[in-house]
Amino acid sequence: MRTKMSHKKIVVIGGGTGVFTVLTGLKKYFSHLTAIVSMADSGGSSGVLREEFGILPPGDVRRALIALSRTDNKTLAELFNYRFQEGNGLSGHSFGNLMITALTRITGNFEKALIEAGKILQVKGQIIPVTAERSHLFAELEDGQVIAGETNIDVPAHDPTLKIEKVWLEPQAHVTPSARRAILDADLVIIGPGDLYTSIVPNLLVGGVSEALRETNARVVYITNVMTKHGETNHFQASNFLRTLEDYVGHSVIDAVLVNDKIPSFSRLQAYREEYAEPVVNDLTELKSPQTIARDLIRPRGYVRHDPDKLAQTIQELASKSA
């Protein structure tokens, strides 16, 4: 049975694998999708290309391009994701990252490069960098220590039990006109899921993003993570995620929060115990605003992650109720 497509304009804000998960599900239900992607990534292949070629980091937008690809040619998607394991200068780089770098040089513009890459992958929707300016993420820990660079916050060399007090960008970056316009024109804006301080909040630190979220008539929905992350969100419950997000985007901006209420089995959580990660508990049951929507949102087996179809169906319900 063919799924009926909605023509509501949906904007997803985030980075990392979270954006990939949401977009993979949404493209089955919505014909107007836009991904606004974090440009804070400084690790791995993206970090090297960012420094050596002076471009914006391509890793997160590469994932979004693959998620929204309409091509039935699986080899093409696999090629874009292929990571070289050997070769002087090539080892560690994905083909897609190198291709986006080349397209940026050819077109002279990162956004234009994404448009051209989208044509190759037959992308359904738009992928927009949240900013066109090169900026780096910084974090201050509870002991006053300052950590420079997204990858050093994401994979801490410091004591991971120390709480992150705040994060910021240097130099200050400003939102791309296309990203701002997408937020203002949207019917529904989805924030998350994703690593809170390294994939989600960096978007909100970009000048003009929080302002656009306050101005838009769209319903703004936040998807909380299903597991905590050691070194970033130790012992966080749903309310900690929400309140931290509101510290950066402002209060009364988030209209609804999606929270997983399915407790994974003991055996599925075993690997996470070794990483000091825990299921995110829904403690928003008494919250009247924003609206809390709690339901089973995780995959039925394997890694404890959001299920793309469960997320998409829930978002479809929200979109049908939005003005």
C-alpha positions in Angstrom: 0.0 0.0 0.0 1.4 3.4 -1.1 1.9 6.0 1.7 -0.1 9.2 1.2 2.4 12.0 1.0 1.9 15.2 3.0 2.8 18.6 1.4 3.5 20.2 4.8 6.9 21.9 4.9 9.1 20.1 7.4 12.5 21.4 8.6 14.9 19.2 10.5 17.7 20.9 12.5 20.7 18.8 13.8 23.8 16.9 12.9 25.4 13.5 13.0 23.5 10.3 12.7 20.4 11.8 14.3 19.5 13.8 11.2 20.1 10.7 9.1 17.6 8.7 11.2 14.9 11.3 11.1 15.2 12.1 7.4 15.2 8.4 6.4 11.8 8.0 8.0 10.3 11.3 6.9 11.0 11.0 3.2 8.4 8.3 3.0 5.7 10.7 4.3 6.6 14.2 3.3 7.3 15.8 -0.1 8.8 19.1 1.2 11.8 18.3 3.5 14.7 20.6 4.4 17.7 19.6 6.6 19.6 22.4 8.3 22.9 20.9 9.3 25.5 21.8 12.0 28.9 23.0 10.7 30.7 22.5 14.0 32.2 19.1 13.1 36.0 19.1 13.5 37.0 15.5 13.8 38.0 12.7 11.4 37.8 13.2 7.6 35.7 16.3 8.0 38.2 17.9 10.3 41.1 17.2 8.0 39.4 18.5 4.9 38.1 21.5 6.8 41.7 22.5 7.8 43.5 21.5 4.6 41.0 22.9 2.1 39.4 25.7 4.1 35.9 24.4 3.5 33.0 23.7 5.8 32.9 20.2 7.3 31.2 17.8 4.8 30.5 14.8 7.0 27.1 15.6 8.4 25.7 17.0 5.2 26.9 13.8 3.4 24.8 11.7 5.8 21.8 14.0 5.1 22.3 13.6 1.3 22.3 9.9 1.6 19.2 9.9 3.8 17.2 11.9 1.3 18.5 10.1 -1.8 15.7 8.8 -4.0 17.9 6.6 -6.2 17.3 2.9 -6.2 21.0 2.4 -7.0 22.3 1.2 -3.7 25.8 1.1 -5.1 25.7 4.9 -5.5 24.8 5.5 -1.9 27.4 3.0 -0.8 30.0 4.8 -3.0 29.2 8.1 -1.3 29.6 6.5 2.1 32.7 4.5 1.2 35.7 5.2 3.5 39.2 4.5 2.3 41.1 2.2 4.6 44.6 2.7 3.0 46.5 5.0 0.7 48.8 7.9 1.6 46.5 10.9 2.2 43.3 8.9 1.4 43.1 6.7 4.5 40.2 7.7 6.7 38.4 9.8 4.1 35.0 8.9 2.7 34.4 9.2 -1.0 31.4 11.5 -0.4 33.5 13.9 1.7 36.1 14.2 -1.0 33.4 14.6 -3.7 31.7 17.5 -1.8 35.2 19.1 -1.3 35.8 18.9 -5.1 32.4 20.2 -5.9 33.0 23.1 -3.5 36.1 24.0 -5.4 34.4 23.6 -8.7 31.3 25.7 -7.9 33.2 28.1 -5.5 30.4 27.7 -2.9 29.5 25.0 -0.3 25.8 25.4 -0.7 26.0 25.1 -4.5 28.2 22.0 -4.0 25.4 20.4 -2.0 22.9 21.2 -4.7 25.1 19.5 -7.3 25.7 16.5 -5.0 21.9 16.3 -4.5 21.4 16.1 -8.2 23.8 13.2 -8.5 22.1 11.3 -5.6 18.6 12.4 -6.7 17.9 14.0 -3.3 14.3 14.6 -2.3 14.5 17.9 -0.5 17.1 20.4 0.5 20.3 20.2 2.6 21.4 23.6 3.9 24.4 24.4 6.1 23.3 26.3 9.2 26.1 28.8 8.5 28.6 29.5 5.7 31.2 30.8 8.1 34.0 28.8 9.6 33.7 28.6 13.4 34.8 26.3 16.2 32.9 24.9 19.2 34.2 25.5 22.7 33.0 24.1 26.0 33.6 25.2 29.6 33.5 22.4 32.2 32.4 22.7 35.8 36.0 23.0 37.0 36.6 26.0 34.7 38.6 24.0 32.1 37.9 25.1 28.5 37.8 22.5 25.8 38.4 23.6 22.2 37.0 21.8 19.2 33.9 19.7 18.6 35.8 16.5 18.4 37.5 17.0 21.7 34.2 17.6 23.4 32.6 14.6 21.6 35.5 12.2 22.4 36.8 13.6 25.6 40.5 13.3 26.6 39.5 15.1 29.8 37.7 13.7 32.8 34.3 12.6 31.3 32.6 12.8 34.7 32.9 16.6 34.6 29.7 18.5 33.7 29.6 20.8 30.7 28.6 24.2 32.0 28.3 26.0 28.6 29.3 25.9 25.0 29.9 28.7 22.4 31.3 29.4 19.0 34.5 31.3 18.1 34.3 33.3 16.0 30.6 34.0 16.2 28.8 32.6 13.1 25.6 33.9 11.4 22.8 31.8 9.9 22.7 31.4 6.1 19.8 33.3 4.5 18.4 30.0 3.1 18.4 28.4 6.5 16.6 31.3 8.1 14.1 31.4 5.2 13.4 27.7 5.6 12.6 28.0 9.3 10.3 31.0 8.8 8.4 29.2 5.9 8.1 25.9 7.7 4.9 24.2 9.0 6.9 22.1 11.4 10.4 22.4 12.7 12.1 19.3 14.2 15.1 19.7 16.4 17.1 16.5 17.1 17.8 13.8 18.0 21.5 13.9 18.4 24.4 14.6 20.7 23.1 17.5 22.7 26.3 19.7 23.0 28.0 18.7 19.8 25.2 18.1 17.2 22.2 20.1 18.4 23.2 23.1 20.4 25.9 24.3 17.9 23.0 25.1 15.5 21.4 27.3 18.1 24.6 29.1 18.8 24.6 30.4 15.2 23.4 34.0 15.2 19.9 34.3 13.8 18.7 30.7 14.4 17.1 31.1 17.8 15.6 34.4 16.6 14.1 32.6 13.5 12.7 29.9 15.8 11.0 32.5 17.9 9.6 34.3 14.9 8.3 31.3 12.9 4.7 30.3 12.9 5.8 26.7 12.6 5.3 24.2 15.5 8.7 23.5 17.0 9.3 19.9 18.2 12.2 18.6 20.1 13.1 14.9 20.0 15.0 13.9 23.1 17.7 11.2 22.9 17.0 7.7 24.0 20.4 7.1 25.7 22.7 9.4 27.6 26.3 9.9 26.5 29.2 9.6 28.8 31.2 12.9 29.0 28.3 15.0 27.6 24.9 14.1 29.2 25.8 11.9 32.2 22.7 10.9 34.1 20.5 13.2 32.1 16.7 12.7 32.2 14.3 14.1 29.6 13.9 17.3 31.6 17.7 17.9 31.6 17.8 17.7 27.8 14.8 20.0 27.4 16.0 22.6 29.9 19.5 22.7 28.4 18.0 23.2 25.0 15.9 26.0 26.3 18.9 27.7 27.8 20.1 28.3 24.3 17.0 28.6 22.2 14.9 30.4 24.8 11.7 29.5 26.8 8.3 29.1 25.2 9.9 28.3 21.8 9.6 24.5 22.0 5.9 23.5 21.4 6.2 19.7 21.9 8.7 17.2 23.1 9.0 13.6 21.9 10.2 11.2 24.5 10.7 7.4 24.3 8.9 5.5 27.0 9.9 2.0 26.0 12.5 0.5 28.4 15.0 -1.6 26.4 15.7 -5.2 27.6 18.6 -5.9 30.0 20.6 -7.7 27.3 20.3 -4.8 24.9 21.7 -2.4 27.5 24.7 -4.5 28.4 27.0 -2.8 25.8 25.9 0.6 27.0 26.8 -0.1 30.6 30.4 -0.6 29.5 30.1 2.9 28.0 28.5 4.4 31.1 25.4 5.2 29.1 21.8 4.9 30.4 18.3 5.1 29.0 16.8 8.6 29.2 14.0 8.5 31.7 10.8 10.5 30.9 10.3 12.7 33.9 8.1 15.2 32.0 4.9 13.6 33.0 3.6 16.6 35.0 4.7 19.1 32.5 1.9 21.1 30.9 4.0 23.2 28.5 5.6 22.2 26.2 3.3 19.3 25.2 5.0 15.9 26.0 4.4 13.0 23.7 5.7 9.8 25.2 5.6 6.5 23.3 7.7 3.6 22.1 10.2 5.3 19.6 13.0 2.8 19.6 14.0 0.0 17.2 12.7 -3.4 18.3 16.1 -5.0 18.4 19.8 -4.3 18.1 21.3 -1.0 19.1 19.1 1.2 21.2 18.3 3.9 18.7 15.3 5.8 17.4 13.2 3.8 14.9 12.9 6.0 11.7 9.3 4.8 10.9 8.1 5.3 14.5 9.5 8.8 14.5 8.0 9.6 11.1 4.6 8.3 12.0 4.5 10.4 15.2 5.7 13.5 13.3 3.1 12.9 10.6 0.4 13.0 13.4 1.8 16.3 14.7 2.0 17.8 11.2 -1.6 16.9 10.5 -2.7 18.8 13.6 -0.5 21.9 12.9 -2.0 25.0 11.4 
